Amino acid sequence: MTETTQDADKRLVAWVRQAAPYIHAFRGKTFVIAFGGEVIESGVAQALIHDIALLDSMGIRLVLVHGARPQIDAEMKSRGLTPRFHDGLRITDAETLECVKRALGVTRIEVEAMLSQGLPNTPLAGGFLRVASGNYVSAKPVGIVEGVDYQYTGAVRHVIAEEIRGDLAQENVVLISPIGASPSGEIFNLAWEEVAEAVAVAVKADKLVFLCDAPGVVDKKGMLVDALTADEAQALAKKAKQAPELTRVLPGAISACRGGVGRVHFLDRKRDGAMLMEFFTREGIGTVMTSAPLARLREASGADVASILALIAPLEADGTLVRRSRERIETEVTHFSVLEHDGVIVGCAALYPFSTEKAGELACLAVMPDYREVGYGDQLRAHIEARAKKAKLKRLFVLTTRTAHWFIERGFAEESVDSLPKSRRELYNFQRRSKVLVKTL
C-alpha cells in the first residue's frame, strides 16, 4: 500500500467519523429539496438522484419539488409561441398552459424514472425508492397585477400537509410538480420556488434546500456568505446583487425560515455531491439561513457529557488539559457551558466558583480544531466571564501549560500560585507547573 493510498484511506475514515453525528441527527427528519428544470437538462441529474437515494437510505424523509422552466420554453418554441414574463413570473394564457401541462408531465415522469433505477455499483443498487405524487397543492389565480393579467398563472392556495406527512411516514419519497387546481377545477401554473416554500412551511420541514445557479448568497464584495439569519439575508438582498435564480428564491426562503423551517440551504446545482458536502461536513460548501444565529451558547446538561468528553480527550492526550473521568464530568456538568454549531457541540468551557474568595476558575476550554479560527474560543471565554460576573465574582483565573499567551492577549496577567484560593492552591500540581493567569472582572 502506497503512502498516497494510506492518506486517502485516512481522509475517508475521518470523513465517515465526522459525518456520523449528522447521520444520527438527521434520521427521521424532513427535507424539502427544490430544483428547477435546468437540473434535469444538465449532466448532474443522475448524480443528484444518487445523492437523494443516499439521503433516503439514511432514514431522511424527502419531499422533492421540481420546476420545468426550460422545458416549457422548449415546448412553446416547438409550437411557435413566445414566452412572456413580468417581474420574473410567467404569463400563462390558454396555449401556454397546454405547454406547461405537457412539459411538467414529461419532466415528472423523467424524475420518477431516475428514482426507479437499480443499476449495480450505484447508490440505487439493492434499494427501492417508492415515489408518491398527487394533488397535495391547491391553487388560486394571481389575477391582474399592475395592469398585467397573469391569466392561468397561479399562487398556492393550500397545501394538504397531512397527506404529505402520511406518505413520508410510509417511507415514500414525495414528488411535487408546480401545478395545481382550484376548487372550481381550473388548472394553474405555479412557480416551483413558491411551491417549495409553501410545502416546507406546511410540513414543518427541518431543511429546505434550493439547488440554484450560484454557490450561495454573496456579500457586497461578491464573497460567499456561509451562514446568515433571515434578517441578515433580507438586509443583504437590498445591498448585494445575487445570481438571477437565487434572487427569485431568496424572498420565499426568508419567508420559509420565519415560518418555522429549521434551516434553508442554498447550493450550486452544478456542484457534484453538493448536498452531501453541505450536510455531512462541518464546514459545508453553500449558504445556510436560520431564523437565529447558527451558533449558540447554552449551559450544559447530562445529555452533553459524551460530547464534552470527546472535545477534551485530544487535549488531555497531549497534556494540555488534566484528565477528567466520565464520572467527574457527570458530577460537575452544571459547571460547563457548551457552544453548538448547527446542532453539533463544537466547544465547551467550565466555571468553578470559589465564592468565599470572590474568585472563579475558567477550566476545560476546548474547541474543535475546525472551529478555532472563527472566534468560538473567544465566545466561550466571554461567556464564562459573563457567568462569573453574574455570580458576583471579582476575579477569574486559569491554570495553563500551553496557552498562556492566548489568555494574556485577552487581559489575563501571570501571578504566583499564592494568588489562588486556598482550597484550589492545596490541589495545585507542582509537577505540571501550570502558569496561573488572573483577570480582574
C-alpha positions in Angstrom: 0.0 0.0 0.0 1.5 3.3 -1.0 1.6 6.4 1.1 -0.9 8.1 -1.2 -3.4 5.3 -0.7 -2.9 5.5 3.1 -3.6 9.2 3.1 -6.7 8.7 1.0 -7.9 6.0 3.5 -7.3 8.2 6.4 -9.3 11.0 4.8 -12.2 8.6 4.1 -12.2 7.3 7.7 -12.0 10.8 9.1 -14.9 11.9 6.8 -17.1 9.0 7.9 -16.5 9.6 11.5 -17.1 13.3 11.0 -20.4 12.6 9.2 -21.7 10.1 11.9 -23.2 12.7 14.3 -25.1 14.3 11.4 -26.4 10.9 10.1 -27.8 10.2 13.6 -29.2 13.7 13.9 -31.0 13.7 10.5 -32.6 10.3 10.8 -36.4 10.8 10.7 -36.1 14.5 9.7 -37.9 16.0 6.8 -36.0 17.7 4.0 -37.7 19.6 1.1 -35.3 19.6 -1.9 -36.3 22.1 -4.7 -34.7 22.5 -8.1 -35.5 23.9 -11.5 -35.8 22.1 -14.8 -32.3 23.1 -15.6 -31.1 20.3 -13.3 -32.9 17.7 -15.4 -31.4 19.0 -18.6 -27.9 19.1 -17.2 -25.3 16.3 -16.7 -25.7 16.4 -12.9 -29.2 15.0 -12.8 -28.1 11.4 -12.3 -25.6 12.3 -9.6 -28.4 14.3 -7.8 -30.7 11.3 -7.8 -27.9 9.1 -6.4 -27.5 11.6 -3.5 -31.2 11.6 -2.9 -31.1 7.8 -2.7 -28.3 8.0 -0.1 -30.3 10.5 2.0 -33.3 8.2 1.8 -31.2 5.2 2.9 -30.2 7.2 6.0 -33.8 7.5 7.1 -34.3 11.1 6.0 -37.9 11.9 4.8 -37.7 13.6 1.4 -40.0 15.9 -0.5 -38.8 16.8 -4.0 -40.2 19.9 -5.7 -39.1 20.3 -9.4 -39.5 23.0 -11.9 -39.6 22.9 -15.7 -39.0 26.4 -17.0 -36.6 25.4 -19.8 -38.8 22.5 -20.8 -41.8 24.8 -21.0 -39.8 27.3 -23.1 -38.8 24.5 -25.4 -42.3 23.2 -25.8 -43.6 26.7 -26.6 -40.8 27.2 -29.2 -41.8 24.0 -30.9 -45.3 25.4 -31.2 -44.2 28.8 -32.4 -45.1 30.6 -29.2 -43.1 33.3 -27.4 -42.7 33.1 -23.6 -43.8 36.2 -21.7 -42.7 37.2 -18.2 -43.5 40.0 -15.9 -41.5 40.5 -12.7 -39.9 37.1 -13.2 -43.3 35.3 -13.3 -44.6 33.6 -16.5 -47.8 34.9 -18.0 -49.8 31.8 -18.8 -52.5 32.1 -21.4 -54.5 29.1 -22.6 -52.0 28.0 -25.2 -49.1 28.4 -22.8 -51.0 26.3 -20.2 -51.1 23.4 -22.6 -47.3 23.6 -23.0 -47.0 23.8 -19.2 -49.0 20.7 -18.6 -47.1 18.7 -21.3 -43.6 19.9 -20.1 -44.4 19.3 -16.4 -45.9 15.8 -17.1 -42.8 14.7 -19.1 -40.4 16.2 -16.5 -42.1 14.4 -13.6 -42.1 11.1 -15.5 -38.4 11.5 -16.1 -37.7 12.2 -12.5 -39.7 9.2 -11.4 -37.9 7.1 -13.9 -34.5 8.1 -12.5 -35.7 7.5 -8.9 -36.8 4.0 -10.0 -33.4 2.8 -11.2 -31.5 0.0 -9.6 -28.3 -0.2 -11.6 -25.3 -2.1 -10.0 -22.5 -0.1 -8.5 -24.7 2.9 -7.8 -26.4 4.1 -4.5 -29.7 2.9 -6.0 -28.5 -0.7 -6.3 -30.3 -3.1 -4.0 -32.7 -0.4 -2.9 -36.1 0.8 -3.9 -37.5 4.3 -3.7 -41.2 4.4 -3.7 -42.4 7.7 -5.2 -45.7 9.3 -4.3 -47.3 12.1 -6.2 -50.7 13.7 -6.0 -52.9 16.8 -5.7 -51.2 18.0 -2.5 -51.3 21.6 -3.6 -54.4 23.6 -4.5 -54.1 26.9 -6.4 -55.7 30.3 -6.9 -55.2 32.8 -9.7 -52.6 35.5 -9.4 -55.1 37.7 -11.2 -54.3 41.2 -12.5 -51.3 42.9 -11.0 -50.2 46.4 -12.1 -52.4 46.1 -15.1 -50.9 42.8 -16.2 -53.4 39.8 -16.4 -51.5 36.7 -15.5 -54.4 34.5 -16.7 -53.6 30.9 -15.8 -50.6 31.7 -13.7 -51.5 30.8 -10.1 -50.4 31.1 -6.5 -50.5 28.4 -3.8 -53.9 28.4 -2.1 -53.4 25.5 0.3 -51.0 22.6 1.0 -52.6 19.3 2.3 -49.7 18.7 4.8 -51.3 15.7 6.5 -51.4 13.8 3.2 -47.7 14.5 2.5 -46.7 13.6 6.1 -48.7 10.4 5.7 -46.8 9.4 2.6 -43.5 10.3 4.3 -44.4 8.1 7.2 -44.8 5.2 4.8 -41.2 5.8 3.7 -42.2 7.2 0.3 -40.3 10.0 -1.5 -42.9 12.6 -2.3 -42.6 14.3 -5.7 -44.4 17.6 -6.3 -44.8 19.4 -9.6 -45.6 23.1 -9.7 -49.1 22.9 -11.0 -52.4 23.0 -9.1 -56.1 23.0 -9.4 -58.6 25.4 -7.9 -61.8 24.3 -6.1 -63.6 25.2 -9.3 -61.4 22.7 -11.3 -59.3 25.2 -13.2 -55.6 24.4 -13.6 -52.9 26.9 -12.8 -49.2 27.1 -13.5 -47.3 27.7 -10.2 -43.7 28.9 -9.5 -41.7 26.0 -8.2 -39.9 28.3 -5.8 -43.3 29.3 -4.2 -44.5 25.7 -4.0 -41.2 24.6 -2.3 -41.6 27.4 0.3 -45.3 26.6 1.0 -44.8 22.9 1.3 -41.8 23.3 3.6 -43.7 25.5 5.9 -46.8 23.3 5.8 -45.0 20.1 6.7 -42.7 21.9 9.2 -39.6 20.8 7.3 -36.3 20.6 9.1 -34.5 21.7 6.0 -35.5 23.4 2.8 -32.8 23.1 0.1 -32.7 25.2 -3.0 -30.4 24.0 -5.8 -29.6 27.2 -7.6 -27.4 28.9 -10.3 -24.8 30.0 -7.8 -22.7 28.5 -4.9 -24.8 30.5 -2.4 -25.6 34.0 -1.2 -22.8 36.6 -1.6 -22.0 39.8 0.2 -21.4 43.3 -1.3 -17.9 42.2 -2.4 -19.1 39.1 -4.1 -17.8 36.8 -1.4 -19.7 33.7 -0.4 -21.6 34.0 2.9 -21.5 30.6 4.6 -24.2 31.3 7.2 -26.7 34.1 8.0 -30.0 34.8 9.6 -33.3 35.6 7.8 -32.9 39.3 9.0 -29.4 39.5 7.7 -30.4 37.9 4.3 -33.2 40.5 3.9 -30.8 43.3 4.5 -28.2 41.8 2.2 -30.7 41.3 -0.6 -31.0 45.1 -0.9 -27.3 45.7 -0.8 -25.7 42.9 -2.8 -26.5 41.6 -6.3 -27.3 37.9 -6.3 -27.5 35.4 -9.2 -30.8 35.6 -11.1 -32.3 32.3 -9.8 -31.1 32.9 -6.3 -32.7 36.4 -6.4 -36.1 34.7 -7.2 -35.9 32.1 -4.4 -34.5 34.4 -1.7 -37.8 36.1 -0.7 -39.5 32.8 -0.3 -36.6 31.3 1.5 -36.7 34.2 4.1 -40.4 33.7 4.5 -39.9 29.9 5.0 -37.3 30.5 7.6 -39.5 32.9 9.5 -42.4 30.4 9.0 -40.8 27.7 11.1 -38.5 25.8 8.7 -35.4 24.8 10.6 -32.7 25.6 8.0 -32.7 26.9 4.5 -29.7 25.9 2.3 -28.6 27.5 -1.0 -26.4 25.2 -3.1 -24.8 25.2 -6.5 -26.8 22.8 -8.7 -23.8 22.2 -10.9 -21.6 21.1 -7.9 -21.5 17.3 -7.8 -22.3 16.0 -4.3 -23.2 19.5 -3.0 -25.8 18.2 -0.6 -23.5 15.6 0.9 -20.8 18.1 1.4 -23.2 20.6 2.9 -25.0 18.2 5.3 -22.2 15.9 6.4 -19.1 18.1 6.8 -18.6 20.7 9.5 -17.6 23.5 7.0 -20.3 22.9 4.4 -20.0 24.4 0.9 -23.0 26.7 0.4 -25.0 29.2 2.4 -27.3 28.2 5.3 -30.0 30.5 6.6 -31.5 30.3 10.0 -34.1 32.3 12.0 -31.5 32.8 14.7 -27.7 32.7 14.6 -26.3 29.2 13.7 -24.0 29.0 16.7 -25.5 29.3 20.2 -24.1 29.1 23.7 -26.0 27.4 26.5 -25.4 25.7 29.8 -24.6 22.0 29.7 -26.8 19.1 30.8 -26.3 15.5 31.4 -27.0 14.7 27.8 -23.9 16.6 26.8 -21.4 14.6 28.8 -20.3 12.4 25.9 -19.8 15.4 23.7 -17.7 17.2 26.3 -15.6 14.1 26.8 -15.0 13.8 23.1 -14.0 17.5 22.9 -11.4 17.4 25.7 -10.0 13.9 25.0 -7.4 15.1 22.4 -6.2 18.0 24.8 -5.9 15.5 27.6 -3.9 13.2 25.5 -1.3 15.8 24.6 -1.1 17.2 28.1 -2.9 20.5 27.6 -5.7 19.5 30.0 -5.7 17.4 33.1 -7.5 14.1 32.6 -11.1 14.0 34.0 -13.1 10.8 34.3 -16.6 10.5 32.9 -17.9 10.2 36.5 -16.3 13.6 37.3 -17.7 15.3 34.2 -21.2 13.9 35.1 -20.9 15.2 38.6 -19.7 18.6 37.5 -21.6 19.1 34.3 -23.6 22.0 35.7 -20.3 24.0 35.8 -20.0 23.6 32.0 -21.2 25.7 29.1 -21.3 24.4 25.6 -21.3 26.0 22.1 -23.4 24.4 19.4 -22.9 24.9 15.7 -25.9 23.7 13.7 -26.9 21.3 16.5 -23.4 19.8 17.0 -21.4 20.7 20.1 -18.1 22.2 18.9 -16.8 23.8 22.1 -17.0 23.8 25.9 -15.7 25.6 29.0 -16.4 25.4 32.7 -16.6 27.8 35.6 -15.7 26.6 39.1 -16.6 29.3 41.6 -14.8 30.0 44.9 -17.4 32.2 46.5 -15.7 33.0 49.7 -12.7 34.5 47.9 -15.0 36.0 45.2 -13.0 34.1 42.5 -13.7 31.6 39.8 -11.6 29.2 37.7 -12.1 29.0 34.0 -11.3 25.4 33.1 -11.7 22.9 30.2 -11.8 25.5 27.5 -11.9 23.3 24.3 -12.9 23.9 20.7 -12.9 21.5 17.8 -9.8 22.2 15.5 -12.0 23.2 12.5 -13.6 26.0 14.5 -10.7 27.5 16.3 -10.2 30.2 13.6 -13.7 31.6 13.7 -13.6 33.0 17.3 -15.5 30.3 19.1 -12.8 30.2 21.8 -13.3 33.9 22.5 -17.1 33.5 22.6 -16.7 30.7 25.3 -14.2 32.8 27.3 -16.5 35.9 27.2 -19.5 33.7 28.2 -17.6 32.3 31.2 -16.6 35.8 32.2 -20.3 36.9 32.0 -21.3 33.9 34.2 -18.6 34.9 36.7 -19.8 38.5 36.9 -23.4 37.4 37.3 -22.3 35.2 40.2 -20.7 38.4 41.7 -17.1 37.0 41.4 -14.3 39.7 41.2 -11.5 37.6 39.7 -11.2 34.9 37.1 -8.2 32.6 37.0 -7.0 29.9 34.7 -4.2 27.3 35.0 -2.4 26.5 31.7 0.8 24.9 30.4 0.3 25.6 26.7 -1.9 28.6 26.1 -0.6 31.3 28.4 -0.1 33.9 25.6 -3.6 33.4 24.3 -5.0 34.4 27.7 -2.5 37.2 28.3 -3.7 38.7 25.0 -7.2 38.7 26.4 -6.5 40.6 29.6 -5.1 37.9 31.9 -1.9 38.5 33.9 0.5 36.0 35.3 0.6 35.7 39.1 2.0 33.3 41.6 0.4 30.1 42.9 -0.1 32.0 46.2 -2.8 34.1 44.4 -5.1 31.1 44.1 -7.9 30.5 46.6 -6.7 28.4 49.5 -8.7 25.3 48.6 -7.5 25.4 45.0 -3.9 26.1 46.0 -3.9 22.9 48.0 -4.7 20.9 44.9 -2.1 22.6 42.7 0.0 20.1 40.8 3.7 21.2 41.1 4.8 18.5 38.6 2.7 20.1 35.8 4.0 23.6 36.8 0.9 25.2 35.2 1.1 29.0 35.0 -1.5 30.9 37.0 -3.2 33.7 35.0 -5.7 36.1 36.6 -8.1 38.6 35.2 -10.0 41.2 37.3 -13.6 41.3 36.4 
